[in-house]
Amino acid sequence: MAALGLLLLITSALCHWLLEPLLAIGTALVNLNALPWLALAVGVWLLAGRPLSDS
């Protein structure tokens, strides 16, 4: 029974450790705090275009 409790504690801690950064990123995206940076990245990508070929 103690092993089951320890396994549950480790699993809970691992899930919290993995999901906490995802929750922070998701919150920032939902609140649109990163929207100007995403728009800048898309704008740079669109303006960069394809490289000129020599043919």
ABEGO torsion letter per residue (X at the ends): XAAAAAAAAAAAAAAAAAAAAAAAAAAAAAAGAAAAAAAAAAAAAAAAEBBBBAX
